[in-house]
Amino acid sequence: MEHLNKQLEEGFLHHHHEQRLISHREVANGDKLEPPESYNEKPYYDDEKPYSKIKLMNKLHFINTMKAEKMKNAVVSKLRIAKLRDLALQFISMLLLLCVLFHWKPLRRGGGGDVADSDFYKSLPPERVYESNGYLMISSNGGLNQMRSGICDMVAIARYLNVTLIVPQLDNTSFWNDQSQFADIFNVDYFIESLRDEVKILKQLPEDSKLKIAESGSLYSMAPVSWSNMSYYYNKILPRIKSFDVLHLTKSDARLANNGVPEEVQKLRCRVNYQALRFASPIEKLAKKIVRVLKRNGPFLVLHLRYEMDMLAFSGCNEGCSAQEIQELTAMRYAYPWWKVKEIDSEKVRRQGLCHLTPEETAMALRALDVHPKIQIYIAAGDIYGGERRLASLREAFPRLVKKETLLPEKDLAPFWNHSNQMAALDYHVAVEADIFAPTYGGNMAKVVEGHRRFLGHRKTILLDRKAIVGLVDRYTNGDMSWDEFSTAMKEAHSDKMGQPTRRLEIPGKPKDEDYFYTNPQECLPDHHLQD
């Protein structure tokens, strides 16, 4: 457009220049210029004297120049207006295009954020078409990993009952008081679309079902029996769904048996856990950033050091605590009525291997197992009770002690503050990617991460034997064995506890005492036939 304006302006100037040259040349050569007939008949103005030829020539030149100037200005103005209009149309078109892209982003890119393999949505499996027996609503309970495994169970149950699953609601009433919902932690659209060939999942109940519930004034709710097999769900749960159309299960933790479940059900539990349940984009991006920072500085071990105040108060374990701390922990235990056991013999449960390892015991165990003193140790946990005082021995043994709060600028973590489940999700991802994972207590995160690392090729996981460690630490501290003896005994106690392939321990009739399915999902591992 600017080039066009320049050409037009040059054209006008050239035209004016030619006019001036012709007029001046004619006057200079004495050529006779004949005015129009009207001028010959009578001057235009009666009260003025007739123009001389030169004056008339100048007047005509002035008029022509003014007309040309006005024409040029008019054309340039119109071109400029056209240019502005074109720019405006381009801008509006761009905005509309962005709106369209933004609108379709949830479908194309997973809704909760970026999908690692963007080609996934180009090759979605065909949607499974079936006549739904009704709707299954879930209220997940517990912490992040307890809810995670429960969601996997409920997807498998919904699939084999031929019902429609509503995206589970997360627990907002637990001790941690985290108000995060499913889409805050998991990539909800990826979750729905990646499982479309197995089960239909909706974000919410259809409006007609909501209306029926509103009109009846009730929603049938119940808690399924823990550790149930699939026959329980076929015989007890499915008839209720068919009867009420919508069934609400108020709990999801450990509601499906570890063993005695069809292999296709077990494999679907794995598919949900290791493929469909991806973290939401903000969590995934920040967790990957933590891993990049750690890997840039060399190998790293993730230590799931469960030594927060609430864990100690609940368990009654107080090894290494001062009298004031013991009093504080006891008061906290009595403050929560749903913590049923109040009187706990700390030393007794410690000898039984039921207590969380202390930071001091952990440092000794890792040193005895020849964990390199210069390795980075990333603490995946909340605030350690006793702070730096209790971490001193661990930091002395392993100076490169870090946590997400020391690796990242404050602004990166700010969106996750007051959201314990989202913070736990960051640690989960880092733990799965670690060179070594070592939990000091067999809680839900320890179990689920262990199983995830098995699924990814039996990555090294040091399963610290608390009972053996406590006994050896006490013998060494009392002077009953040398350091070499202590180290040798520690290695012998853990020779088969490094995440190697193994069979899941089954104890018929005692599901709480046997190995958890998600700790060792052997049906989903490529080498499970070698474990017999």
BELURDA-V73371 format. One record per backbone hydrogen bond with DSSP energy under -1.0 kcal/mol. NH is the residue of the N-H (numbers start at 0). CO is the residue of the C=O. E is the energy in kcal/mol with one decimal. If there is no record, write none. Layout:
nh:NH co:CO e:E
nh:NH co:CO e:E
This chain:
nh:4 co:0 e:-2.3
nh:5 co:1 e:-2.1
nh:6 co:2 e:-2.1
nh:7 co:3 e:-2.3
nh:8 co:4 e:-2.6
nh:9 co:5 e:-2.4
nh:10 co:6 e:-2.2
nh:11 co:7 e:-2.3
nh:12 co:8 e:-2.4
nh:13 co:9 e:-2.3
nh:14 co:10 e:-2.2
nh:15 co:11 e:-2.3
nh:16 co:12 e:-2.3
nh:17 co:13 e:-2.2
nh:18 co:14 e:-1.8
nh:19 co:15 e:-2.4
nh:20 co:16 e:-2.4
nh:21 co:17 e:-2.5
nh:22 co:18 e:-2.4
nh:23 co:19 e:-2.6
nh:24 co:20 e:-2.3
nh:25 co:21 e:-2.5
nh:26 co:22 e:-2.1
nh:27 co:23 e:-2.3
nh:28 co:24 e:-2.2
nh:30 co:25 e:-1.6
nh:38 co:35 e:-1.1
nh:39 co:35 e:-1.2
nh:40 co:36 e:-2.2
nh:41 co:37 e:-1.8
nh:47 co:44 e:-1.1
nh:55 co:51 e:-2.7
nh:56 co:52 e:-2.1
nh:57 co:53 e:-2.5
nh:58 co:54 e:-2.2
nh:59 co:55 e:-2.6
nh:60 co:56 e:-2.5
nh:61 co:57 e:-2.4
nh:62 co:58 e:-2.5
nh:63 co:59 e:-2.8
nh:64 co:60 e:-2.7
nh:65 co:61 e:-2.5
nh:66 co:62 e:-2.5
nh:67 co:63 e:-2.7
nh:68 co:64 e:-2.6
nh:69 co:65 e:-2.6
nh:70 co:66 e:-2.7
nh:71 co:67 e:-2.9
nh:72 co:68 e:-2.8
nh:73 co:69 e:-2.6
nh:74 co:70 e:-2.6
nh:75 co:71 e:-3.0
nh:76 co:72 e:-2.6
nh:77 co:73 e:-2.4
nh:78 co:74 e:-2.6
nh:79 co:75 e:-2.8
nh:80 co:76 e:-2.6
nh:81 co:77 e:-2.6
nh:82 co:78 e:-2.6
nh:83 co:79 e:-2.7
nh:84 co:80 e:-2.7
nh:85 co:81 e:-2.5
nh:86 co:82 e:-2.6
nh:87 co:83 e:-2.6
nh:88 co:84 e:-2.5
nh:89 co:85 e:-2.6
nh:90 co:86 e:-2.5
nh:91 co:87 e:-2.6
nh:92 co:88 e:-2.6
nh:93 co:89 e:-2.4
nh:94 co:90 e:-2.3
nh:95 co:91 e:-2.6
nh:96 co:92 e:-2.4
nh:97 co:93 e:-2.5
nh:98 co:94 e:-2.4
nh:99 co:95 e:-2.3
nh:100 co:96 e:-2.6
nh:101 co:97 e:-2.9
nh:102 co:98 e:-2.5
nh:103 co:99 e:-1.9
nh:107 co:103 e:-2.4
nh:108 co:104 e:-3.5
nh:111 co:109 e:-3.5
nh:119 co:116 e:-2.2
nh:121 co:118 e:-1.3
nh:122 co:119 e:-1.3
nh:127 co:195 e:-2.5
nh:132 co:161 e:-2.9
nh:134 co:244 e:-3.4
nh:135 co:163 e:-2.7
nh:136 co:246 e:-3.1
nh:138 co:248 e:-2.4
nh:139 co:168 e:-2.8
nh:146 co:142 e:-2.5
nh:147 co:143 e:-2.4
nh:148 co:144 e:-2.0
nh:149 co:145 e:-1.6
nh:150 co:146 e:-2.5
nh:151 co:147 e:-1.8
nh:152 co:148 e:-1.9
nh:153 co:149 e:-2.2
nh:154 co:150 e:-2.1
nh:155 co:151 e:-1.8
nh:156 co:152 e:-2.3
nh:157 co:153 e:-2.6
nh:158 co:154 e:-2.4
nh:159 co:155 e:-1.9
nh:160 co:156 e:-1.1
nh:162 co:157 e:-2.0
nh:163 co:133 e:-3.0
nh:164 co:199 e:-2.3
nh:165 co:135 e:-2.4
nh:166 co:201 e:-3.1
nh:168 co:137 e:-2.6
nh:176 co:173 e:-1.3
nh:183 co:180 e:-1.7
nh:184 co:181 e:-1.2
nh:185 co:181 e:-3.5
nh:186 co:277 e:-3.2
nh:187 co:185 e:-1.4
nh:189 co:109 e:-1.1
nh:190 co:186 e:-2.3
nh:191 co:187 e:-2.1
nh:192 co:188 e:-2.7
nh:193 co:189 e:-2.7
nh:195 co:192 e:-1.3
nh:197 co:194 e:-2.3
nh:198 co:194 e:-2.5
nh:201 co:164 e:-2.6
nh:209 co:205 e:-2.1
nh:210 co:206 e:-2.5
nh:211 co:207 e:-2.0
nh:212 co:208 e:-2.1
nh:213 co:209 e:-2.5
nh:214 co:210 e:-2.6
nh:215 co:211 e:-2.3
nh:216 co:212 e:-2.0
nh:221 co:247 e:-2.2
nh:226 co:253 e:-2.6
nh:233 co:229 e:-2.3
nh:234 co:230 e:-2.7
nh:235 co:231 e:-2.8
nh:237 co:232 e:-2.6
nh:240 co:236 e:-1.9
nh:241 co:237 e:-2.5
nh:242 co:238 e:-1.9
nh:243 co:239 e:-2.7
nh:244 co:240 e:-2.4
nh:245 co:243 e:-1.6
nh:246 co:134 e:-2.4
nh:247 co:219 e:-2.6
nh:248 co:136 e:-3.0
nh:249 co:221 e:-2.3
nh:256 co:227 e:-2.7
nh:265 co:261 e:-1.9
nh:266 co:262 e:-2.6
nh:267 co:263 e:-1.5
nh:268 co:264 e:-2.1
nh:269 co:265 e:-1.8
nh:270 co:266 e:-2.4
nh:271 co:267 e:-2.4
nh:272 co:268 e:-2.1
nh:273 co:269 e:-3.1
nh:274 co:270 e:-1.5
nh:275 co:270 e:-1.9
nh:276 co:271 e:-2.2
nh:277 co:275 e:-1.6
nh:279 co:184 e:-2.6
nh:280 co:111 e:-3.1
nh:283 co:279 e:-2.7
nh:284 co:280 e:-3.0
nh:285 co:281 e:-1.7
nh:286 co:282 e:-2.7
nh:287 co:283 e:-2.2
nh:288 co:284 e:-1.6
nh:289 co:285 e:-2.1
nh:290 co:286 e:-2.1
nh:291 co:287 e:-2.3
nh:292 co:288 e:-2.4
nh:293 co:289 e:-2.4
nh:294 co:290 e:-2.9
nh:295 co:291 e:-2.1
nh:296 co:293 e:-1.1
nh:297 co:294 e:-1.4
nh:300 co:375 e:-3.0
nh:301 co:435 e:-2.8
nh:302 co:377 e:-2.7
nh:303 co:437 e:-1.8
nh:304 co:302 e:-1.8
nh:305 co:303 e:-1.2
nh:306 co:304 e:-1.8
nh:311 co:307 e:-1.9
nh:312 co:308 e:-2.5
nh:313 co:309 e:-2.3
nh:314 co:310 e:-2.1
nh:315 co:311 e:-1.8
nh:320 co:317 e:-2.2
nh:325 co:321 e:-2.6
nh:326 co:322 e:-2.0
nh:327 co:323 e:-2.0
nh:328 co:324 e:-2.6
nh:329 co:325 e:-2.3
nh:330 co:326 e:-2.2
nh:331 co:327 e:-1.7
nh:332 co:328 e:-2.0
nh:333 co:329 e:-1.9
nh:338 co:335 e:-1.7
nh:339 co:337 e:-1.2
nh:345 co:343 e:-1.0
nh:348 co:344 e:-2.2
nh:349 co:345 e:-1.8
nh:350 co:346 e:-2.2
nh:351 co:347 e:-1.3
nh:352 co:349 e:-1.8
nh:353 co:348 e:-2.6
nh:356 co:439 e:-1.4
nh:361 co:357 e:-2.5
nh:362 co:358 e:-2.2
nh:363 co:359 e:-1.9
nh:364 co:360 e:-2.2
nh:365 co:361 e:-2.5
nh:366 co:362 e:-2.1
nh:367 co:363 e:-2.4
nh:368 co:364 e:-1.6
nh:369 co:366 e:-1.7
nh:370 co:365 e:-2.4
nh:374 co:371 e:-1.6
nh:375 co:298 e:-1.6
nh:376 co:399 e:-2.4
nh:377 co:300 e:-2.8
nh:378 co:401 e:-2.8
nh:379 co:302 e:-2.2
nh:380 co:378 e:-1.1
nh:384 co:306 e:-3.1
nh:386 co:383 e:-2.3
nh:388 co:385 e:-1.1
nh:390 co:386 e:-1.1
nh:394 co:390 e:-2.8
nh:395 co:391 e:-2.2
nh:396 co:392 e:-1.9
nh:397 co:393 e:-2.3
nh:400 co:398 e:-1.7
nh:401 co:376 e:-2.9
nh:405 co:402 e:-1.5
nh:406 co:402 e:-1.4
nh:407 co:403 e:-1.9
nh:411 co:408 e:-1.3
nh:413 co:409 e:-1.3
nh:415 co:412 e:-1.9
nh:416 co:413 e:-1.1
nh:418 co:415 e:-1.7
nh:422 co:418 e:-2.1
nh:423 co:419 e:-2.4
nh:424 co:420 e:-1.7
nh:425 co:421 e:-1.6
nh:426 co:422 e:-1.8
nh:427 co:423 e:-2.4
nh:428 co:424 e:-2.1
nh:429 co:425 e:-1.9
nh:430 co:426 e:-2.7
nh:431 co:427 e:-2.3
nh:432 co:428 e:-1.6
nh:434 co:299 e:-1.5
nh:435 co:299 e:-1.3
nh:436 co:459 e:-1.5
nh:437 co:301 e:-2.7
nh:439 co:303 e:-2.3
nh:442 co:440 e:-1.7
nh:446 co:442 e:-2.2
nh:447 co:443 e:-2.7
nh:448 co:444 e:-2.7
nh:449 co:445 e:-1.8
nh:450 co:446 e:-2.1
nh:451 co:447 e:-2.1
nh:452 co:448 e:-2.6
nh:453 co:449 e:-1.9
nh:454 co:450 e:-2.3
nh:455 co:451 e:-1.4
nh:456 co:453 e:-1.8
nh:457 co:453 e:-1.3
nh:458 co:452 e:-1.8
nh:460 co:497 e:-1.1
nh:461 co:436 e:-2.4
nh:462 co:496 e:-2.6
nh:463 co:461 e:-1.4
nh:465 co:463 e:-1.1
nh:468 co:464 e:-2.8
nh:469 co:465 e:-2.6
nh:470 co:466 e:-1.8
nh:471 co:467 e:-2.3
nh:472 co:468 e:-3.1
nh:473 co:469 e:-2.2
nh:474 co:470 e:-1.9
nh:475 co:471 e:-2.6
nh:476 co:472 e:-2.8
nh:477 co:473 e:-2.1
nh:478 co:475 e:-1.3
nh:479 co:474 e:-2.8
nh:485 co:481 e:-2.7
nh:486 co:482 e:-3.1
nh:487 co:483 e:-2.5
nh:488 co:484 e:-2.5
nh:489 co:485 e:-2.1
nh:490 co:486 e:-2.2
nh:491 co:487 e:-2.1
nh:492 co:488 e:-2.0
nh:496 co:493 e:-1.7
nh:509 co:506 e:-2.4
nh:512 co:509 e:-1.2
nh:514 co:504 e:-1.9
nh:518 co:515 e:-1.3
nh:519 co:515 e:-1.2
nh:521 co:519 e:-2.5
nh:523 co:520 e:-2.3
nh:524 co:521 e:-1.2
nh:527 co:524 e:-1.8
nh:529 co:526 e:-1.8
nh:530 co:527 e:-1.3
